[in-house]
Amino acid sequence: MNMRASTSSVQDCRASTLSVASVDTGDGSVDLIALAGERKKLVAEQKSQALEFLLDGVDVSVKVVIAISVWTSTGLSAHQGLLALVCIAVSLSTYGICYRLRELLDIRFQARHGFSRRWKETHRMGGDARVCRDAEGRQLKHFVFRTIQAFCADLPWIVYNVRRVALVTKTGELDKTSQLLMTVSISIAGFGLGMKFAAFINLVKLLVGGTKLTQKAVFEELAADTRCGVGQSDEEDAALAIRLAYEACVLQLTQAPSFMVVTMTAGHDHRAGLEELQRLAPGVPYCGSTTCRGVMVGTESLRPSQIVAIWGIYDPEGHYTTYQFEYGKDIRGDARSSTMRAYSKFKQARDKDNPTLRGMPSFVWINSAPGFEDLALSGMSEALGAGALG
């Protein structure tokens, strides 16, 4: 069986427009003007993220200092509300700092190298839709997070401390230093609230414009950079037939395949054919079976006495895992348990940083011994759900 996680469109190839301001990198052309503009945006975003990172650190530090000062003067039991506000502010700021650090590292990597670490292909800037989608996602998350900070941390802090300052001014409960610190904290929180309110307004504009808070999965929104190809040969020599079929398949793909399905008639020397295939495409996963009465290639049914056919897919952002098992007495149970083991192998090997590989496999191929297909499919469906099987 073969498990696959990938973007969904097939035979889609984005074309790069050549211009006087482009350079060939070996895997497509890069528009240098678009690349420079995108790097400029990334540097500006990096500076903005760093400034907010600093302001959040100062804001939460002042809040903690004030809280400690108040608790030292009057005791913790009298200021449970202040404790709750400090905990909320520290929690949100800590999350924000960790999130920004991760995003800053990714932005710096993009600006320096010209592509994102989240994607397997190295050419991912200069107007690429995936990089644009990453930037839009960061902006949306930024607006949502700053809005939460404004209304859950800064605004309650300002209201609580304004009221507190008014009371202690009358009662003289706190010394002048503590009152000054609280006033400074209110000012900093007010400044932060003003900055975050701008993010709230931008979020409202996005929502009014029809933007959803949760983005669609990558494969639902962007076309896949995948291509399919097929090759066949009726040569009697298995190694020669494999080589000719593979070359014809690669000619259609224009790239080495990411995964292959191989079929050979029973009369071929399968060992010699597969050794040749592994020499031609080392490390490329494949599955296959023997064929009894020919193969289907395109719109043709080819039925010579001996034939080899290879179907291949070029899918640089997908991931493919193969697994083999034998039927025992409980075919459905064997299929179910083997599928779960294959899925575990699949999860361990896939790139966790690649958004296209998250979730369940897109689909599963199975080559089964004849007569047991229904039981095997039933067991596999119990493990993965019927929607993944093909």
N, C-alpha and C positions, 0 to 999 in steps of 0.2 A: 504494500500500500504506500501511498505517497501523500504527505500532508503539505499544504501550501498556504502561506499567508502572503498576501500581495495586494497591490492596488488593482482595481477591477477592470479597467478598460483594456482591450486587447487590440493589437495592430494599430496603436496610436503612436505616432512619432512626432514630437515637436520639432519644428524646423527653426534653425537660427538664421536670422537675416544678416547677410554679409554687407558690410559697409566699409567706407574708408577708415572708420574709427573702430576696427575690430582686429582681433588677433586670433589665430588658430591655435588651440591648446591641445589638439589631438583627439578630443572627444566632442568637438563642436566649436562654434565661434563665439567669442565673448565680446559684447559691445562695451568698449572701454568707457564711453561716456556714461552709460547706464551703471557700469560697475563703480565708477568714481562717485556718481551720485548716491548710489546705495551705501557705499562705504562712508560717505559724508553723513548720511542719516544715522548710520550705526554709531558713529563717533559722537554725534549730538545726543543720541539716546543714551549712550554710555555715560556722558557727562551728567545728563539729567538724573539718571538712576543713581549715580554716585552722590550727587547733591542731596537727593531725598534720603539716601542711606545715611548721610552725615546728620541731616536735620532730625531724622527719627532717633538716631543715637543720642543727640543732645537732648531732645524732648523727653525721652524716657529716663535719661539720667537725672534731669532736673526733677521729674516727678518722684523718682525714688528718693532723692536727697530731701525733698520737701516732706514726703511721707515719714521718713526716718526722723526728721527734725520735729515734726508734730507729735509722733508717737513717743519720742524721748521726753518731750515737754509735758504732755497730758496723758500719756498711756494709750495703749492699743485699743482697749475695750470701748473707748469713747469715740472711736473713728473707724467703725466697721465698713462704712460706706467708702471711706478713703482707701481702705485696704482692697475692696472689690475693684475700685477704679484703677488702682495701681496694677493689680493683677491683669485686668483686661488690657491696659496699655502695654504692659511688658509682654504679654502673650502675643498681641498683634504686632508689636514692633519686632519681636524675635522672629516671628514667622516672616514678616516683611524683609528683615535683614537676610535671612537664609534664602528666601526666594530671589531677592535682588542679587545676591552673590552668585547664585547659579546662572541667572540671566546675564549678569555682567560678564561672567566667564565665557558664555556662549557668544555674546555680542563681540567681545574682544577677539575671540577665535575667528568669527566671520570677518571682522574688519581686517584682521591680519592676513588670513589665508584665502579669503574670497569665497568660502563655502561654509556651510553649517555642518557640525559634527553629527546632527540628527539624520543626515541623509548619506547614503552610501556613495553616490556619485560625487566626484570632486568638483564638477562645474555646477554650482548652485547659486551664483549671483549674476547680476546683469539683467534683471527683469524676470528671473525665474519665479514661477507662481508659488513654489513651496516656501522660498525665503520670504516672499510678500505675506504669505499666510502666517508664518511664524511671527512676523512683525505685528500683524493685525491681532493675533492672539495675545501677544504680550501687552499691546495697548489696551485691549478689552479687559484683561485680568488686572492691569494696573488701575484702570478707572474703577472697577468693582472693589478692589482692595482699598483704594484711597477713600472711596465713599464709606465703606464699613468703618475705617479708621476715624473718619470725620464724625459720624453719627453715633458710634459706639464707644469711642475713647475721648476725642477732643471736646465735643459738645458737652457730654456729661461732666467732664472734668472742669470745664469753665463754669457751668451752672453751679456745681457743688462748691467750688472754691470761692466764687463771687459771693455766694450766700454765706460761706464760712468766714470770709474776710469781713463782711458786714457785721456778723455776730461778734467776732472776737474784738473788733474795733470798739464795740460798746462795752464788752465785758472785760477787756484787757487780758484775755486768757493766754494769748501768745505774746512773746516778746517782739520787738520791732524787727529783729533779724528774720524771724520766721514769717512775719507778715510780709516783709520785703520779698522773701523767696517765693511766697505764694503769689504775690503780685507779678513777679517775673515769670512764674510758671503759667499764670493766666495769660500773660502777654504772648509767651511762646506758643501756648495752645491755640490762642486766637489767631496768631500768624499761620500756624499749621492748618487750622480750620479753614482759613481763607484760601490757602493753596489747594487744599483737598476739595473745597466746594467747587472750584473750577473743574476738577475731575468729575465731580458729581454732575455738573451741568453737561459736560461732554458725554457722560454715560447716558443721560436722559436723551440727548440729541441722537445718540446711536440707537437707543431703544425705540424712539419715535420714528427713526428712519427704517425700522424693521430688522435691526440687528438682534440676534438671539444671544443670550448669555453663554450658552454652550455651543461650541462649534461642531459642525458636522465632522464625521470621520474623514480623514484625508482621502480615502479611496472613494468616498461619496461626492467629494467636492472638486477634486482635481483629476485630470486625465492621467492615466498610467503611462509611463514610458516603457511599454512592453511590446514585444513583437513575437510572432509565431512563424515557424518555418517547417518545411517537411522535405525529406529527400528519400529516394528509393533507388534500388539497384537490383537487377536480376542476374548478376554475375554468380557463378557457381562457387567461386572461391570466397569464403566467408569474410576473410580479412579485407579483400579488395572490395567486396560488396559494401561492407561497413564503411570503408573509407570514402567510397563514391557517394553513398547516401548521406554521410556526415557532411561532406563538402557541399553537397547540394542544399542541405538544411542550413548550414552557416551562410551560404551565399544569399539565401532569402532573409536571414536574420541580420546580416551585416556585422554581427558580433558573435562571440562564442556563446553558446546556450547556457542558461542558468539551470535548466533541467531538461531531461530527455525521456521519451517513451520509445523503446526499441522493440521491434518485432522481427522475427526470423522464422522461416519455414523449418520444419523438423529435419530436413535433409542437410542443413548447413552444419558446419563445425562451430557450435555455439561458443566453445571455449576460445577458439582462435579469433572469432568475431569480437567477443567481449574484451579480449586482451588488446586487440587493435583499437577498440573504442576507448579503453582506458588510457592508451598511449596518446590518442588524438585529443582527448578531453580529460586530462587528469584532474581528479577532485570534483568533477561535475556529477551530481547525483542523477541516477536514472533508475527506471523500472521497465519491465517489459514482459513479453510472453512469446511463445511460439504461435504461428498462425497456420491454419490448416489449408484454407482455400483462398489465399491471396490477401490483399490489403486494399483499403480505400485511401486514395490520395487525391485530395481536392474533390473534383466531381467525377473521378474515374474509379472504376473497380478493376484492379490489376490482378490477374490470376495466372501467372506463369507457374511452372513447376517448382521453381525456387525464387524467393524474393526476400529482400531485406528492406525495411522502412524505418526511418527515424523521424519522430516528431519532436521539435525542440521549441523552447520558449526562452526569450531573452527578457529577464525581469530583474534588473540590478537591485531593486529595493525589496524584492520578495525573499522568501526563505522556504526551502524545500527539504523535507526529511523523508527518507525511505525506511521501511521496516518490513521484515518477512517473518511469517509464522506458518506452522503446519496445523492442519485440522486434526483434532482428536475426536473422542466420542461425543463431547458436547461442543458442537461447532459454533453455536450462538455464543456460549460462554467463552470459548477460545477467542472468537473474534472480538468480543467486548473487552476482555482483559488485555489482549494484544494491542487493541486500539488505544487503550489507556496508557500502556507502556510506550507506544509510539508517540502519543501526545506529550508524555512527560519528556521524552527525548527531544521532541520538537521545541518545547518551552525552554529547555536548558540550553539549546544551541542557538536560538534566535537572538538577534540584537535587541536588547531591551530599550535602547535609546532611540530606535527607529519607530516613529509613530504608526507606520503602516503595518507593523507586525504585532500590534496589541490585539488582545482578544482571542477568540477561537479561530482555527484555520478557516480560510476562505472556502476551500473544498478539499476533498480526499478522493484520490484515484484508487481503485482496487482491481487487481488482476487475480481472478479466482479460478481454481480448478473447476471444470464444468460439473454441474449438478448440485452444487452447494451454495450458489450465489445468494439465494433468498435468505437462508439462515445466516450467512456471513453479514449481509447488509443489515439484517435485523439486529444482530449483536453490535455492529458498529454504530448503528443509529442510537442504541441505548447508551453508548458511551459519549457520542458527540452531538446527537441530534440529527434528524434526517436532512436538514438544510445544508449540511456540509458535504454530503456524499455525492459523488459523481461517477 
